[in-house]
Every structure is written in C-alpha cells, then in structure tokens.
Amino acid sequence: MARLIAVLCILLGLCTPAHARERIVEIAGLTVHEWPPAVQHYERAPVVLFSHGLHGCGNQSTDLMEALSVKGYWVFAPDHADARCRGGATFSAPTAEIPAPPVPEPFADQSATDETSATAEDTQKVNRPARWTSATYRTRRDDLITLLDALRADPERQEQLDFTRIALAGHSLGGYTVLGMAGGWADWKEGWNSDGIRAVLTYAPYVAPFLRGGEDQKGGDIAGITLPVMYQAGARDNLVTTPLIREDTGIYAQTTAPKYLVVLKDAGHFAWTDINSRQHDRILRYSTAFLDHYLMGITAPTLTQGGKTLNRFAYESELGKTEPKAANTGGLIAGGKSGGTSTIRSGSWRDRESKFGGGNGGVIINDSRTRRAAENPVEESPEAPQSAD
C-alpha cells in the first residue's frame, strides 16, 4: 500500500523524487551541479559555492546541498579536475568491481623512511603536508573563481543571484580550497574579485598544510582570514580533527574571530557526504545557523549552543565566546585531556563508510593495513574508526 501511494504521489505530481531539483550545467567549461532555492527570502538568492573532496564530485553531498537550497540558498558545486564522477560515474558505494580508492598520497604524513609503516616506494612518492605550498591544488581555487566570474557576467544570473551575499563551503580538500581562497594562502586572494563573500563553511577540512607550512615558506596564513569561519569536524576523524583542535597551536586557535568549531560525536570523515546521512540533521542545524546569521542577518540560538551530541564546541564572535575548560561540563562539550571548551553563554551511500586502521580511532596513513582496508571497506560498527577521503 505504501508503495502504491508513493507511485501515485509521483504520477499525480504531488511529490517529487529525491534530489529532483539538482541541475547539471556547463558553465565556463566547468561541469557544475546546482540547486536553485525552494524559497526566496529576498528578490535575489544568496549564493553558496561548494568545493568537493579529493576524488569526490560536485554532487557528493547532495542531501546537504539540497537542504541548503530548501532554506533559500542557491548552491553551485563544480566538478574539479580530480573528480571521479567525470564521464558519468556517481559518488557511490564501493563494490567488488569498483573498490574504494587507496589513501591519497598527498594526505600522507610519513616521517623519514620508517619501513614499518611504509614501503620505500611509498616513502619516495609521498607528498607530505609540510611540503605543500600555495601552488598545491591551486587549480581548484581557479575553478571557483572561474565559476563565480561567469555567474556574475551572466545577465540572467544577475537577476537571480545576490552577489553581495556569498559563502564559500567545502569538504575535506574542498575545505582546504576555500580556506586558501579566504586567505589561508595569502596569494590566493590576489587577482580576483572577492567582493560579496561573507562567510566560509568547512566540513572536515584538510588543514594540515596551513598548520605545518611549506619548505620554501613558513606555511599558510590562517590568521590572515578575516571572514567568519565555521569548522565542522568528526571525533572519529583524527587526520582532520587533531590539527584543528590542538590547544594554542591548532588551526582553530590560530584563526581570527569570528570563528566557530563544531566537533560531532561518532562522526567520520564522510559524515558530510551522501555516504552516510546519519549526522546530517546536526550538520544542517549548525550550517544553516551560521549561513543565516552571516548571509541573511538571521541569528539562531543554535549558533552559540553546544549539546550532548557534540564532542567539542567553541566559538568566538560578536555573539560572545567560549572559554577553555579541561573537562566536560554539563554535556555541552566534551573536554578531555586535550582541552575542551565550555560556553559562557546560556544558551548515494547510506549508513556505510570506508574504514581505515588505527588505534584509538586514529588514522595510520601509509600502513599496509590502511591500504588494504581502503580497498576492502567493512560494514559499520560502533567502535570502528572512520577516515579521510
């Protein structure tokens, strides 16, 4: 009966299939996924430019992008050159025929030539974060600039889009991309029109290159970002989360206010994609509160409130700030020995992710077990660590 009702619903036009509003268009030579707003709070819609993760694609996070469009945002997500969905493939679950990709070499952090965790060939190939410079993945930045320039030059888009209300968003390497554009790499801010960009929303962003810097320069300038930034991360994604939350020396600590940190309990690296939708309600709660405040001028209490579903929560902005705390207090945040925070205000893959080896939920980057696990993902288990793309 339920199936019959669903079929009749679609046939009669009373409902639409999931993701029906997604469009795939060609803009300035880029394949772009876009989600027009379901509602418009203004004559022209605020804009979100989304950068996908390494070997992801523009529609890797369709659930989240569509949900943002339902809130009134016009979302654009280009396929970068590394996108696996080029040629018609989709961001879908690994199978025997299409195994999960191995750990991307650029993300590896192999020290010296430790043969117990990497082969000599791995060690020769590895491109450590400490060696990244502003030239690393710069073409991703160029893609977003090309897209934005093309949208601004289109008379039809000029009538649809509010170019004074723009947010940059990205997952994993996409987070690295938008942080670099916002000033993480100083020279990434040069040579393009950044007017109208009001906020940066990052999902499990790869921040290690900004933290550790490059060989020929002292790294990026994360403190040079003056836009409001929200970092979202997962407690089971040490590759990303540890450099973010490290006390005093972590990326969050180095970031200039306004800034927000949301670390989700039991979330791995792919929690922000269609691989695993279990965390999406929480992700959207904080994402929309952040974007609504800085793009629409609507402030929700969520933006200054933690909760028991978070491992860590912090913010410092015009709305107030949090203070460091060594232990969990009242369930608002999870402190722990690495330093928590407590607020001073009151206030499409489904249910499956790739797993990588590592004790204490850590990530062993070049270990052979990691590569085998990447090629042979296992089913979700409550204690299994979740990892990077």
Residue, then its C-alpha position, 0 to 999 in steps of 0.5 A: m500500500a505504501r508503495l502504491i501511494a508513493v507511485l501515485c504521489i509521483l504520477l499525480g505530481l504531488c511529490t517529487p523524487a529525491h534530489a529532483r531539483e539538482r541541475i547539471v550545467e556547463i558553465a565556463g567549461l566547468t561541469v557544475h551541479e546546482w540547486p536553485p532555492a525552494v524559497q526566496h527570502y529576498e528578490r535575489a538568492p544568496v549564493v553558496l559555492f561548494s568545493h568537493g573532496l579529493h576524488g569526490c564530485g560536485n554532487q557528493s553531498t547532495d542531501l546537504m546541498e539540497a537542504l541548503s537550497v530548501k532554506g533559500y540558498w542557491v548552491f553551485a558545486p563544480d566538478h574539479a579536475d580530480a573528480r571521479c564522477r567525470g564521464g558519468a560515474t556517481f559518488s557511490a558505494p564501493t563494490a567488488e568491481i569498483p573498490a574504494p580508492p587507496v589513501p591519497e598520497p598527498f594526505a600522507d604524513q610519513s616521517a623519514t623512511d620508517e619501513t614499518s609503516a611504509t614501503a620505500e616506494d611509498t616513502q619516495k612518492v609521498n607528498r607530505p603536508a609540510r611540503w605543500t605550498s600555495a601552488t598545491y591544488r591551486t587549480r581548484r581555487d581557479d575553478l571557483i573563481t572561474l565559476l563565480d566570474a561567469l555567474r556574475a557576467d551572466p545577465e540572467r544570473q544577475e537577476q537571480l543571484d545576490f552577489t553581495r551575499i556569498a559563502l564559500a563551503g567545502h569538504s575535506l580538500g574542498g575545505y582546504t580550497v576555500l580556506g586558501m581562497a579566504g586567505g589561508w594562502a595569502d596569494w590566493k586572494e590576489g587577482w580576483n574579485s572577492d567582493g560579496i563573500r561573507a562567510v566560509l563553511t568547512y566540513a572536515p577540512y584538510v588543514a594540515p598544510f596551513l598548520r605545518g607550512g611549506e619548505d620554501q615558506k613558513g606555511g599558510d596564513i590562517a590568521g590572515i582570514t578575516l571572514p567568519v569561519m565555521y569548522q565542522a569536524g568528526a571525533r572519529d576523524n583524527l587526520v582532520t580533527t587533531p590539527l584543528i583542535r590542538e590547544d594554542t597551536g591548532i588551526y582553530a586557535q590560530t584563526t581570527a574571530p569570528k570563528y566557530l568549531v563544531v566537533l560531532k560525536d561518532a562522526g567520520h570523515f564522510a559524515w558530510t557526504d551522501i555516504n552516510s546521512r546519519q549526522h546530517d540533521r546536526i550538520l544542517r542545524y549548525s550550517t544553516a545557523f551560521l549561513d543565516h546569521y552571516l548571509m541573511g542577518i538571521t541569528a539562531p540560538t543554535l549558533t552559540q549552543g553546544g549539546k550532548t551530541l557534540n564532542r567539542f564546541a567553541y566559538e568566538s564572535e560578536l555573539g560572545k565566546t567560549e572559554p577553555k575548560a579541561a573537562n566536560t561540563g554539563g554535556l555541552i562539550a566534551g573536554g578531555k585531556s586535550g582541552g575542551t571548551s565550555t560556553i559562557r553563554s546560556g544558551s548515494w551511500r547510506d549508513r556505510e563508510s570506508k574504514f581505515g586502521g588505527g588505534n584509538g580511532g586514529v588514522i595510520i596513513n601509509d600502513s599496509r593495513t590502511r591500504r588494504a582496508a581502503e580497498n576492502p571497506v567493512e560494514e559499520s560498527p560502533e567502535a570502528p574508526q572512520s577516515a579521510d577521503 
